Amino acid sequence: MNTPSPLASGPEGPDALRPLLDTVLTALDTGARARGGPLPSGGPRAVAARVRAALPDVLPEHGDPDALQHLVHALAEGSADPADPLCAAHLHCPPLAVAVAADLAASALNPSLDSWDQAPAASVLEALVTRALAEEIHPAPATPDALMTTGGTESNQLALLLARETQGTGVRLLHGANAHHSLPRAAWLLGLPDPVTVPAPAGVLDPAALDEALTRLPGPHLVAATAGTTDAGLIDPLPEIAARCAAHGARLHIDAAYGAGLLFSHRHRHRLTGLDAAHTVTLDLHKLGWQPVAAGLLTARDPADLAALHHRADYLNADDDTDAGLPDLLGRSLRTSRRPDVLKIAVTLATLGRHGLGRLVDQVCDLAAGLADLVAHHPGFDLYDRPTLSTVLFRPAHATDTAVAAVRRRLLTDGRAVLGRAHADGRLWLKATLLNPRARPDDLAALLKLVEGNTPG
Ligand SMILES: Cc1ncc(COP(=O)(O)O)c(C=O)c1O
């Protein structure tokens, strides 16, 4: 039998997609029911066996028109579902339905943001949204700009690249011991001098230790601070760090991949005071922004910094085309073909507004505060600290680190709960990263019960 191959766009697109979408939605439902929890049970071997059974031949001689249904079912059955309240390990958010629907349109239309003639409207949308988000972070009189990225890692890499291009190849990265691993890795990638790790004794970068390092080490310096640490959701003391950077003439990058979402909340945005002092800021709306991956941005307070990415390829941005007024998009990324990830972000911002997004932020922060209360009042658990964002570190009281690691793996293997892990204060903690605004306090109580009942004695 011939495999049906209608196109997703063009006149036949909508009619071709409609029944396929129905198939996908049904398979998402049957797959999730077959899983029956936040994670497939049985661990890696059992999952691999089920996926292999659904895909016995990767490239069969003749296609199977039911492959869409079989494989979507298998993927849904074998997924970690961040929309399940007991799936709370990572900065892995449940995406909003409206954002996913917009992403479908992005896939169907397939604009590619490497040249205007492949993305006329998408490039306008990207310019509008990136500038508006950059202005949220760097208010007037700054005239900032931002680039879309695949996430925090790419944003951090670009931040270091821009620092190298503005400060020179000898620029040295100083980052907190609490910083994301992608920062020192980017220094390695870009051939920069060995980065210096500044102590973060209470989980946040110590400004006095930073001052000492800036005094001791020859410049030029790039300081990377964090607003929303991966392990504990803490925010470095941004105003103090910015003051130290200004005093030493150091460039400042702030990795707000997690914390930037607080900007949408009237209740919490004050926690980001000092963010505007940064030369560059990493944002990641596939964390505290409820977008499907990828939805990263890098803002630049001075748009002139972005000139370093200018690049010419005659088939994409010939001088005479640019002189004639065709927008030059190639310098807005190191990638060439590029998805319009901005569409889902634009749709989300316009649909929910600041109020709607801020409410989601407030809800997950409230949930974290509620979980911390439950832990603090439970004699069987230790709480690391009150949450700053939506991450709670806790551990069964008197358990060894081995037992803490074991209970996490047991719950994963059984597919009953997905918790993360983090070292702090020299001990191993369970990490609940709460990004699901639909979770209820009862879910959190059930989570604690599961941990209590499965911790090895
Ligand atoms: C603080 C921070 N920065 C950067 C990243 C990397 O983001 P991505 O996974 O989108 O590349 C993470 C990921 O968790 C993070 O927590």
The ligand as an ORCA input file, in Angstrom:
! r2SCAN-3c Opt
* xyz 0 1
  C      20.208     28.239     35.407
  C      20.195     27.470     34.123
  N      20.831     27.955     33.061
  C      20.854     27.303     31.885
  C      20.217     26.099     31.737
  C      20.266     25.379     30.418
  O      19.045     25.502     29.775
  P      18.674     24.577     28.517
  O      18.502     23.205     29.079
  O      17.430     25.185     27.990
  O      19.807     24.659     27.559
  C      19.539     25.530     32.820
  C      18.871     24.239     32.695
  O      18.259     23.734     33.585
  C      19.528     26.234     34.042
  O      18.913     25.739     35.131
*
